[in-house]
């Protein structure tokens, strides 16, 4: 399926340029969710089918980011997935983070300061040079929430490896439009309600096998069991031996919606999604006299922009004092042009 064919699976109100806040569900995801809600309302079925959707979504995410499903844990938020990594840092460890990092990939490290973990924030442009022999972990967003800046992923990983440091990536603003290899990092956390277009409450984490050996699954419950259906009652502890030991019990309906959306992204292919999204972002930048970029998210300073866009029915966000526009599969050239007319007219 190509992008033009896929666009028929959405019917957004014109002017939605805010996927960096939340994505819109394609029709298969929306319908699957409605069917599940209808079944729940009247108690028509048992819950196990909703659990199957969670496993289907796990496999779909793994396929998109190039890792094995057994190395993927599922949860509800990015910070929750990063928490066991932060808790496992030794006292006195040093974490290096960009100074504009979204706090889901900052607060988990900062709360460890009371036991001696040091967090050093630096400009994103200076992140690679800031990694040194004292660095134990580098944490950064693959795409920055505030302005869409794409981090030099492979270069950062290489610098971290040269000093024996771990790499923790928040790919919430990247997964779904930017192809990348999650396996280069030690941990990659993704909240799925943005570019993966899932209901809020689904999140995915890649945990490298070597890293998992250092971590304690403090939130373990029945779903973290080697066989969840044989883990309802009583001892002994019997956890999965892969990344599933870090699972929390899935928010069923979030995963019911996530699985079809991930399947659709795989069918279209991330290179095609990337080309579509970035082309629209660059159309927007060109219309404002700005040079092209490499991101599906752009942030611009235009006097009165928020009011002008609102009057035109364009929905975007304001971050760090700038209008942030985000472009995804359901965005059209007409959406872009309406926004440009509003901003320049």
Secondary structure, DSSP 8 states (H G I E B T S, - for coil): --HHHHGGG----TTB-BTTT-----HHHHHHHHHHHHHHHHT-S-THHHHHHHHHHHHHHHHHHT--GGGEEEES-HHHHHHHHHHHS-TT-EEEEETT--GGGTHHHHGGGGGT-EEEEE-GGGHHHH--TT--EEEEESB-TTT--B--HHHHHHHHHHTT-EEEEE-TTTTTTS---GGGSSEEEEETTSTT---TT-EEEEE-HHHHTT---TT--GGGBTTGGG-SS-SS--B-SSGGGG-----HHHHHHHHHHHHHHHHH-HHHHHHHHHHHHHHHHHHTT----S-SEEEE--TTHHHHHHHTT-B-EEETTEEEEE--TT--HHHHHHHHHHHH-
